[in-house]
């Protein structure tokens, strides 16, 4: 049976100030085309369909279009909710949608009720474990301590118990949305540490033939049978080195796994560049990034004038500007109080300006600071007299 494993669509999400809806629509078209051209038997979506619990209408319409296109293709789809989704909203109409071959699994209590599909080698049981927030599902799974490992472990115990009742030779696939130990994180994933330590061991998925994971945005192989597909599009500059893809998995007889990465269309490359403003504007080696989405880190000791406008003249798609001036490190053993000792309010204010901007105030700015501090002193004196 041929499976197409994807996750973390985050429909409705932007990349900095860039609306990604057109790129997300292009991905959906690519997903459907891949399912058709590669003769996929089932599509697996391991959570975070949407970027937030109440998604914008345009994102809902795109999701609706995706469901119709997959149903028209006749390819069964198994989909779970992630930590960004509202499980209740995503699961509305699941019974009716299931009749079209789109199987939504958003109820933790139903995690051991599989979708059964068959090929020439027999049945394959697909179990959907939606994102399990420990504090909310602790009672459902009767665990003593609300932690991610505990609740996912309890859910997998139910999966293995159900699988034991199935016909001999039944193969099994689990969809889960979790942070599994060994996975590499990026900046665009929402923290799920609330409710207990986030990481769970890959061993928790023992006993099934394939675990299709979602949550982490980089495509990763934790074991031959436990994989993250990653997000199909980049959602932070920490993903600049990611290769965005889906897993095409052939599940053979007796659970044999063969997996291939299928690249996703990315609208524009990502680049992180670093140096002084003049270096970034003059370096011929950076020409390859001129059409990329750019995050520029400036190391100028003094913050230059109009850096974003000047960068955009060469890199018109600059989206993020970071300042990290090259300065001598302060003595770590000197406390803040010690550094202020014996310094006037005027000197402290001027030091702050120098710290933030990289250069101290000029004569006019010094006069403005002096005037402001004098006004504060007069105000304090009047209050003291009034008391």
Buried (B, 14 or more C-beta within 10 A) or exposed (E): BBBBBBBBBBBBBEBEEEEBBEBBBBBBBBBBEBBEEEEBBBBBBBBBBBBBBEBBEBBBBBBEBBBEBBBEBEBBBBBBBBBBBBBEBBBEEBEEBBEBBBBBBBBBEBBBBBBEBEBEBBBBBBBBBBBBBBEBBBEBBEBEEBBBBBBBBBBBBBBBEBBEEBEEEBBBBBBBBBBBEEBEBBEBBEEBEEBBEBBBBBEBBEBBBBBBBBBBBBBBEBBEBBBBBBBBBBBBBBBBEBEBBBBBBEBEEEBEBEBEBBEBEBBBBBBBBEBBBEBBBEEEEBEEBEEBBBBBBBBBEEBBEEBEEBBBEBBEBBBBBEBEBEEEEEEEEEEEEEEEEEEEBBEEBBBEBEEEBBEBBEEEBBEEBBEEBEEEEEEEEEEEEEE
